[in-house]
Amino acid sequence: MTPYSKKFLESTFLQYLIIWTILCLFTCDNYCLAQRKQTAEREIPRSIIDRALAASIKMFGIDSVSGQQNSAPFSGVIVCPDGSILTVAHSTKPGNFYRVIFPDGKQGLAKALGRLVVDQQTNLPDIAMMKMQGEGPWPFAEMGWSSTISENQRCFGLSYPETLPFNTPFLRAGRILKKMDDYGFIQSSSIMEPGDSGGPLFDALGRVIGLHSRIDAAEGINFEVPVNSYRIYWRSLTHPVAINSYPTATDSIGSDPLAKKLMVLGLKKPAQDPKTKVQSIPIRSTLHGNNMYILGTAFNLANNKQVILSKSSQVGAAPIAEIHNSTYALKILFRDEKNDLIALVSDHKFPAVTASKITEQGVPDSLLGIKLWSLLAANQRKSGVLGMSPQTFPRIPIPGTFEAQMQEIQGLPTLTKVDSMGAADRAGLRAGDGIIALNGHDVASAAKINAAMQQFYAGDTLQVHFRRGVTELHTKIILSRWNLRENPHPANNIPQGKSLRRDNFPRVFIHDSRIHSDECGSPIIDGKGNFIGINIARFSHTACLAIPRDTVMDFLSSIQNML
């Protein structure tokens, strides 16, 4: 065998090295492209969200002796490792102590410091500072400069609406609408409601630029206390006193070293709407004599069948689909009361989501903050962000009623008037009937039945033991819901109102797209056109609930054999 020269071997090795490097780069590039195709659109990087989230806290006042909660919950943000907290004045009282709940479940104690309010009617400028008690360092978010923001720049908020039954901050995104209004507030489109007061508004770099103060009656108009107002009165706010006039001693605001970077981010164009042929199907039906309107999503299944999913509690008898001035009869296939889903079928084929192309992955926490699009009827869309990953959404107790008047007569709570077609009437109860027991428990007095009714809620079915004349009888009653009058707060000014069924779901994710209650049943996609879930409820001013795609897929699998 003729030996190769050293020069030849080095040359050959170099050629192989070049080829190997090219192959690696090509493979890596394809891999990266594949990853980019799978990555949903984000306007705010996840790393920035995570840093901001760790410092965003929930608080409520506590009794100094018992430690029990004695105030409504509100929000705040830690802005220094020493535990300095920024919040708003209308939620605090100098010198008082407050329980602090962190996103990871840990708890602490904070003391309210300075509170600056020069107008007692409006609480303006609504500035307050607090301080964590105990040893740090504490997780914190950097303070930005409200002077360097500009209109239409991206922003986002992380705070705790009191209507949501979680100790997890709800992420909402928006834009700066006004850098400064006539009252000294920043206006943003990052929506808020009660409980969000004192929560932070962040710029695109994840720095605190404002604190949530109040909202307007119109959706999407929100007012924030500029962070520069805290900077300029910082030393005065570190003392636990009420300040009734603007301090004469001020602190230097300084300049923003990242102003140019923030300006460049502000010029970045928003994500384009994803391309898709899928749209919602308008559905009309009759429920309790009323016309009901809702949306639905069509799915093409593996057996060449098509099924339409919608919100079950909003679909009554004889449903029809209405598209392009044409109507198509729909047949009810199955109702899933647990998830409030209904499966419908039609002889007509609608633009549909292909079930086989839906990923088996659910909606993991790693997707927090991705941009979402709800596909509505007539090619309309609403966008928002994934604000909270899938959670078990508990039942929100609503008082139940017999829909009858009662008075204690001869030792028994006795029906004196029964509403026509009300709960008591439907159960066969009449005026003059005396209630002896509910679910086997003695309620034979006004005090006893009043105490017992506090344990039951609208929709509960009760066994009623009652006396009619000298005869003792039994029946079942399904309690109706009290027609509670909504608080006139602007947060309750929601077009089309809240969904009637908006709680008690096994798993839902939460977003801020402000869909109307009659737009439930519509599909949600990400920036790549991937199916994410189905809108199922308008819960509150800020929160919309959606069934995640893995739950939808499980439901589709369970009904496939019915087709």
C-alpha positions in Angstrom: 0.0 0.0 0.0 1.4 3.3 -1.0 1.3 5.8 1.9 -0.4 9.1 1.5 1.6 12.3 1.9 1.0 14.5 4.9 0.0 17.4 2.6 -2.6 15.2 0.8 -4.1 14.0 4.1 -4.4 17.6 5.4 -6.0 18.7 2.1 -8.5 15.8 2.2 -9.3 16.5 5.8 -9.9 20.2 5.1 -12.3 19.3 2.2 -14.3 17.0 4.5 -14.4 19.6 7.2 -15.8 22.2 4.8 -18.4 19.8 3.5 -19.4 18.8 7.1 -19.6 22.4 8.1 -21.9 23.3 5.2 -24.1 20.3 5.9 -24.4 21.3 9.6 -25.2 24.9 8.7 -27.8 23.7 6.2 -29.4 21.3 8.7 -29.3 23.8 11.5 -30.8 26.5 9.2 -33.7 24.1 8.2 -34.2 23.2 11.9 -34.3 26.9 12.9 -36.8 27.6 10.0 -38.9 24.8 11.2 -38.8 26.1 14.7 -39.7 29.6 13.5 -42.7 28.2 11.7 -43.9 26.6 14.9 -43.3 29.7 17.0 -46.4 31.9 17.5 -46.2 35.6 17.1 -45.1 37.6 20.1 -45.0 41.4 20.4 -43.4 41.2 23.9 -40.6 38.6 24.4 -41.3 35.9 27.0 -38.2 36.7 28.9 -39.4 40.3 29.5 -42.8 39.0 30.6 -41.3 36.6 33.1 -39.2 39.4 34.7 -42.2 41.7 35.0 -44.5 38.9 36.2 -42.2 38.0 39.2 -42.5 41.5 40.6 -46.3 42.0 40.1 -48.1 41.4 43.3 -51.6 41.1 44.8 -52.4 42.8 48.1 -55.2 43.4 50.6 -55.5 45.0 54.0 -55.4 42.9 57.2 -56.6 43.4 60.7 -53.6 44.2 63.0 -54.8 41.8 65.7 -56.5 38.8 63.9 -54.6 39.1 60.6 -57.9 38.6 58.7 -58.6 40.4 55.4 -60.3 43.7 55.9 -60.2 45.4 52.5 -60.8 44.7 48.8 -57.8 43.2 46.9 -55.7 45.5 44.7 -52.4 45.3 42.8 -48.9 46.7 42.9 -45.3 46.2 41.8 -42.0 45.9 43.5 -39.5 48.2 41.9 -36.3 47.9 44.1 -34.6 44.9 45.6 -35.2 46.5 49.0 -38.9 45.9 48.6 -40.2 49.4 47.6 -43.7 49.0 46.1 -45.5 51.4 43.8 -49.3 51.4 43.9 -52.2 53.9 43.9 -53.5 56.1 46.7 -57.2 55.1 46.6 -56.2 51.6 47.8 -54.0 52.4 50.7 -53.8 54.1 54.1 -50.4 55.2 55.5 -49.1 53.1 58.3 -51.5 50.2 57.7 -50.2 46.7 56.9 -51.2 44.6 53.9 -50.9 40.9 52.9 -48.8 40.5 49.8 -49.2 37.5 47.5 -46.6 36.7 44.9 -47.3 34.9 41.6 -45.4 31.8 42.8 -47.8 31.5 45.8 -45.4 32.9 48.4 -46.8 35.5 50.8 -45.4 38.5 52.7 -46.3 41.6 54.6 -46.0 45.2 53.4 -46.5 48.6 55.2 -48.2 51.5 53.5 -46.0 54.6 53.3 -46.7 58.0 51.7 -50.0 58.7 50.0 -50.2 61.7 47.8 -53.8 63.0 47.2 -54.4 66.7 46.6 -58.1 66.4 45.5 -60.1 64.4 47.9 -63.0 63.9 45.5 -61.0 62.5 42.6 -58.0 61.1 44.6 -55.7 62.9 42.1 -52.9 62.4 41.5 -53.5 59.0 43.2 -49.9 58.2 44.1 -48.8 55.8 46.9 -45.8 53.9 48.0 -45.4 50.8 50.2 -42.5 48.7 51.6 -42.1 45.0 52.0 -41.4 44.0 55.6 -38.6 41.5 56.4 -35.4 40.7 54.7 -34.9 40.8 50.9 -33.7 40.8 48.3 -37.1 40.9 46.6 -38.0 40.3 43.0 -38.4 43.6 41.3 -39.1 45.3 37.9 -37.1 48.2 36.7 -38.6 51.6 36.6 -38.8 53.3 33.2 -39.4 56.9 32.3 -42.9 58.0 31.3 -41.4 61.0 29.6 -39.9 58.9 26.9 -43.0 56.9 25.8 -44.9 57.9 22.7 -48.3 57.3 21.3 -49.0 53.9 19.7 -46.0 52.3 21.5 -46.6 48.8 22.8 -47.3 48.3 26.5 -48.6 45.6 28.7 -50.1 45.1 32.2 -49.9 42.4 34.8 -52.4 42.6 37.6 -55.1 40.9 39.5 -58.8 41.5 38.6 -60.9 40.8 41.7 -63.5 39.0 39.7 -61.0 36.2 38.7 -60.7 33.5 41.4 -56.9 33.2 41.0 -53.8 34.5 42.7 -52.1 34.7 39.3 -51.6 37.9 37.5 -53.6 38.3 34.2 -51.5 39.6 31.3 -53.1 42.2 29.0 -51.5 44.0 26.1 -52.2 47.3 24.5 -50.8 50.6 23.1 -50.2 54.0 24.5 -53.2 56.2 23.4 -52.1 59.5 25.0 -48.7 60.2 26.6 -50.4 62.7 29.0 -54.0 63.8 29.2 -55.4 67.0 30.9 -55.5 65.3 34.3 -51.9 64.1 34.2 -52.7 60.5 33.3 -51.2 58.2 30.6 -54.0 56.7 28.6 -53.6 53.2 27.3 -55.6 50.4 25.7 -54.4 47.8 28.2 -57.8 47.0 29.7 -58.4 46.9 33.5 -61.2 46.5 36.0 -61.5 46.6 39.9 -58.7 44.7 41.6 -56.2 45.9 38.9 -55.8 49.3 40.7 -52.2 49.9 41.5 -51.1 47.3 39.0 -48.1 48.1 36.7 -48.1 49.1 33.1 -44.9 48.2 31.4 -43.2 49.5 28.3 -41.9 47.1 25.5 -38.7 46.7 27.5 -40.5 45.4 30.6 -40.0 48.6 32.6 -42.7 50.2 34.8 -44.1 53.3 33.1 -47.4 53.7 34.9 -49.7 52.4 37.6 -53.4 51.5 36.9 -55.7 54.1 38.3 -59.1 54.1 36.7 -61.1 53.3 33.5 -63.6 55.2 31.3 -67.1 53.9 30.4 -65.9 53.1 26.9 -64.0 49.8 26.5 -60.3 50.1 26.0 -59.7 53.6 27.5 -57.7 53.3 30.7 -55.9 55.8 32.9 -52.4 55.3 34.4 -50.4 57.3 36.9 -47.1 58.2 35.2 -44.1 56.6 36.9 -42.2 60.0 36.7 -44.7 61.2 39.3 -43.2 58.7 41.8 -39.7 59.5 40.8 -40.1 63.2 41.4 -41.7 62.8 44.9 -39.7 59.7 45.9 -38.2 60.9 49.2 -41.5 62.4 50.4 -43.3 59.1 49.6 -41.0 57.0 51.8 -42.6 58.3 55.0 -45.9 56.8 56.2 -48.0 60.0 56.0 -50.9 61.4 54.1 -49.7 64.2 51.8 -52.4 66.7 50.9 -50.4 69.1 48.7 -47.6 68.7 46.2 -44.3 68.5 48.0 -42.0 71.5 47.4 -38.9 69.2 47.8 -38.5 67.2 44.6 -36.1 64.6 43.3 -34.3 64.4 40.0 -36.1 62.3 37.4 -33.0 61.7 35.4 -32.9 60.7 31.8 -33.7 57.4 30.1 -30.6 55.7 28.8 -32.7 53.4 26.6 -34.9 56.1 25.0 -33.6 55.4 21.5 -34.0 51.7 21.8 -37.6 52.2 23.0 -38.2 54.6 20.1 -37.0 51.9 17.6 -39.3 49.3 19.2 -42.2 51.8 18.8 -41.6 52.0 15.1 -41.9 48.2 14.7 -45.1 47.3 12.8 -47.7 45.1 14.5 -48.0 41.5 13.6 -50.0 40.9 10.4 -53.3 39.1 10.5 -52.8 35.4 9.8 -54.2 34.0 6.6 -57.0 31.5 6.9 -60.2 30.5 5.2 -61.9 29.5 8.4 -64.5 31.8 9.8 -67.3 31.6 12.3 -70.8 30.3 11.5 -73.7 32.5 12.8 -76.3 30.3 14.6 -79.8 31.3 15.5 -82.2 29.2 17.7 -85.1 29.6 20.2 -84.6 29.3 23.9 -87.4 29.9 26.4 -89.3 31.7 23.7 -86.4 34.1 22.9 -84.3 34.2 19.8 -80.7 33.3 20.6 -77.7 34.3 18.5 -74.3 32.7 18.8 -71.3 31.6 16.7 -70.0 28.1 15.8 -66.8 26.5 14.5 -66.8 23.8 11.9 -64.4 20.9 12.0 -63.6 18.4 9.2 -63.1 14.9 10.8 -61.0 11.9 9.6 -64.1 10.1 8.4 -65.0 12.9 5.9 -67.7 14.0 8.2 -68.1 17.6 9.5 -69.3 18.8 12.9 -70.0 22.3 14.2 -69.1 23.1 17.8 -70.7 26.0 19.7 -71.7 27.2 23.2 -74.4 24.8 24.4 -76.2 27.1 26.9 -76.8 29.6 24.1 -78.3 27.1 21.6 -81.9 26.2 21.9 -84.5 24.4 19.8 -84.4 24.3 15.9 -80.9 25.8 15.4 -80.1 27.1 11.9 -76.9 28.5 10.4 -77.2 31.8 8.5 -74.5 32.6 6.0 -74.6 34.9 2.9 -78.4 35.4 3.2 -78.9 31.6 3.2 -80.1 29.4 6.0 -79.1 25.8 6.7 -80.9 23.5 9.2 -78.7 22.2 12.0 -79.3 19.0 14.0 -78.2 18.7 17.6 -75.9 15.7 18.0 -74.6 15.9 21.5 -74.4 18.4 24.5 -71.4 18.5 26.9 -72.7 20.3 29.9 -69.4 20.2 31.7 -67.6 22.2 29.0 -70.8 24.0 27.8 -70.1 22.6 24.3 -72.7 21.4 21.7 -72.1 19.4 18.6 -74.2 20.2 15.6 -74.4 18.6 12.1 -75.7 19.9 8.8 -76.1 18.6 5.2 -74.2 21.7 4.1 -70.4 21.9 4.2 -68.9 25.0 5.8 -65.3 26.4 5.8 -63.8 24.3 8.5 -60.7 23.6 10.7 -59.1 20.3 9.7 -59.0 18.2 12.9 -56.1 16.1 11.8 -53.9 19.2 11.5 -54.5 20.3 15.1 -51.4 19.6 17.2 -51.9 17.2 20.1 -50.1 19.7 22.4 -52.4 21.6 24.6 -51.9 25.3 25.4 -48.8 25.2 27.7 -47.7 28.1 29.9 -44.8 28.7 27.5 -47.3 30.3 25.1 -48.2 33.0 27.6 -48.3 36.4 25.8 -48.6 35.1 22.2 -51.0 37.1 20.0 -54.4 35.5 19.4 -57.1 36.2 16.8 -60.7 35.3 17.3 -62.3 34.6 13.9 -65.8 36.1 13.9 -68.6 36.1 11.3 -68.3 37.9 7.9 -64.5 37.7 8.1 -64.4 40.0 11.1 -61.6 39.5 13.7 -60.6 40.5 17.2 -57.1 40.2 18.5 -55.6 40.0 22.0 -53.0 38.0 23.9 -53.0 34.8 25.8 -53.2 36.3 29.3 -53.4 33.2 31.5 -52.6 29.5 30.6 -55.3 26.9 31.1 -56.8 26.7 34.6 -59.7 24.9 36.3 -62.3 27.7 36.5 -64.4 27.1 39.7 -68.0 27.8 40.2 -68.7 31.4 41.2 -71.5 31.3 43.8 -74.6 33.1 42.8 -77.4 33.3 45.4 -80.4 31.1 44.6 -84.1 31.9 45.1 -87.5 30.1 45.3 -88.9 33.1 43.4 -91.6 33.3 46.0 -92.3 35.4 49.1 -92.2 33.8 52.5 -93.3 34.6 56.0 -93.1 32.6 59.2 -96.6 31.5 60.1 -97.3 29.1 63.0 -93.6 28.2 63.2 -93.1 27.4 59.5 -91.6 29.5 56.7 -94.8 29.8 54.6 -95.1 30.8 51.0 -97.4 33.9 50.8 -96.9 34.6 47.1 -95.5 32.4 44.3 -94.2 34.0 41.1 -95.8 32.6 38.0 -93.4 30.2 36.2 -90.8 30.8 38.9 -88.8 28.1 40.6 -91.4 27.4 43.3 -94.2 27.4 40.7 -92.3 24.9 38.5 -91.8 22.7 41.5 -95.5 22.5 42.2 -95.5 24.7 45.3 -98.4 27.0 46.1 -99.1 29.9 48.3 -99.9 28.6 51.8 -97.4 25.7 51.7 -95.2 25.6 54.8 -91.6 24.5 54.4 -90.4 21.9 56.9 -87.0 20.7 55.6 -84.6 21.2 52.8 -82.4 18.3 51.8 -83.5 16.5 55.0 -82.4 19.4 57.3 -84.9 21.1 59.6 -85.7 24.7 58.4 -88.9 25.1 60.5 -88.4 28.8 61.3 -87.5 32.0 59.4 -84.0 32.0 61.1 -83.3 28.4 60.1 -84.4 28.7 56.4 -82.5 32.0 56.0 -79.3 30.3 57.4 -79.9 27.2 55.2 -80.4 29.3 52.0 -76.9 30.8 52.4 -75.4 27.4 51.6 -77.3 27.0 48.3 -76.8 28.7 44.9 -78.6 29.2 41.7 -79.0 26.0 39.8 -78.9 23.8 42.9 -81.6 21.1 43.2 -83.1 20.8 46.6 -85.4 18.1 48.2 -88.3 20.1 49.7 -90.4 18.6 52.5 -93.4 20.8 53.0 -96.9 20.8 54.6 -100.1 21.6 52.6 -103.0 21.8 55.0 -102.6 18.7 57.1 -100.8 16.7 54.4 -97.0 16.5 54.3 -95.5 16.3 50.8 -92.2 16.2 49.0 -90.9 17.8 45.8 -87.7 19.0 44.1 -86.9 22.6 43.3 -84.2 24.0 41.1 -83.2 27.3 42.6 -83.3 30.3 40.2 -80.7 33.1 40.3 -81.3 36.3 42.0 -81.6 39.2 39.5 -78.8 41.1 41.1 -78.5 44.7 39.9 -75.0 45.2 38.4 -72.8 47.9 40.1 -72.9 51.0 37.8 -69.1 50.9 37.7 -67.8 51.4 34.1 -66.3 47.9 34.2 -69.9 46.5 33.9 -70.5 48.6 30.8 -70.0 45.6 28.4 -71.7 45.5 25.0 -74.0 42.5 24.9 -73.2 41.9 28.6 -71.5 39.0 30.3 -72.2 35.4 29.3 -74.9 33.8 31.5 -72.8 30.6 31.8 -69.3 31.9 32.5 -67.9 29.7 35.2 -67.4 26.0 36.4 -65.2 24.8 33.5 -62.7 21.9 33.8 -60.0 23.9 31.9 -60.0 27.2 30.1 -57.4 29.7 29.1 -58.0 33.5 29.5 -57.4 36.2 26.9 -58.2 39.9 26.6 -59.8 40.1 23.1 -63.1 41.6 24.4 -65.3 39.3 22.4 -69.0 39.8 23.0 -71.1 37.2 24.7 -72.9 36.4 21.4 -69.5 35.9 19.7 -68.7 32.7 21.8 -68.3 29.5 19.8 -65.8 31.3 17.5 -62.4 29.7 16.8 -59.1 31.2 18.0 -55.9 31.0 16.1 -52.3 32.1 16.6 -50.1 34.2 14.2 -49.3 31.1 12.1 -52.9 30.2 11.6 -52.7 27.3 14.1 -56.0 26.5 15.9 -55.7 27.3 19.7 -59.2 26.9 21.1 -62.9 28.0 21.1 -64.3 31.1 22.8 -66.7 29.9 25.5 -67.6 32.9 27.7 -67.2 36.7 28.2 -66.5 36.6 31.9 -65.9 40.2 32.8 -64.8 43.6 31.5 -61.2 42.3 30.9 -61.5 38.5 30.7 -62.7 36.1 28.0 -62.6 32.4 28.6 -61.7 29.8 25.9 -61.7 26.0 25.7 -58.1 24.9 24.8 -57.5 22.8 21.7 -56.7 19.5 23.5 -60.0 19.6 25.3 -61.7 20.3 21.9 -59.9 17.4 20.3 -61.0 15.0 23.2 -64.6 16.1 22.6 -64.3 15.6 18.9 -62.9 12.1 19.4 -65.8 11.2 21.8 -68.5 12.1 19.3 -66.9 10.8 16.1 -68.7 7.4 16.4 -72.0 9.2 16.6 -71.8 10.6 13.1 
